[in-house]
């Protein structure tokens, strides 16, 4: 018996599998080869290779310890916790909360596009109130358009906005987020960001799903942020600080190295 699993024109080591598991995967490999080809086959092979060559990690969101699975297109290895399905940005958020960099105890919290892994640990921090919002589909507590938020000014203490701003007119959204925050309130934000770019890449002529996927990484994204993301926040009045995990925690918790969580604060006066 060989010590590799053939998937397409690539091979995956089976030395970490049981004999029964290796045989089962060989049958899966043959089935995959008969059904798919080209780019999809390469994605599947990359995901499988990433999984079986990876080292175990820990999830700070749920306490899971073991191998993580791939997620996204193109696939990111070690991205998804198989127990709570937290992604890298959710685990970074949890580390920031555990470190006291962010906190929600006793605060009025509004969470746009809530993600289950995040709502769990935010709720456990005992906010005074916690409302979630989705748009345009009403799948959360509230139906709020982030570009025109139907809430009174200075009515919220903390807003969570993770991987939302790249979908919308962020200049309108940032102004609205600033308006509804009370003095001293905080916006906790994360976005896809390329530190090597001085300026955010956006192009109004890119309108099709195929082109948005090509240029912005997702079919419903309208930009890819550069370092000037901070400047966009500051332009509406925020002061900005940021949280990044070190190399040891990045490996331990399966994070994207150098990924950022931003906290934008509205001045008290």
Beta strands, then each sheet from edge to edge (+ up, - down):
strand 1: 4-7
strand 2: 10-13
strand 3: 57-58
strand 4: 65-66
strand 5: 69-71
strand 6: 76-80
strand 7: 108-112
strand 8: 129-133
strand 9: 156-162
strand 10: 181-190
strand 11: 238-243
strand 12: 261-266
sheet 1: 1+ 2-
sheet 2: 3+ 4-
sheet 3: 5+ 6-
sheet 4: 8+ 7+ 9+ 10+ 12- 11+
end
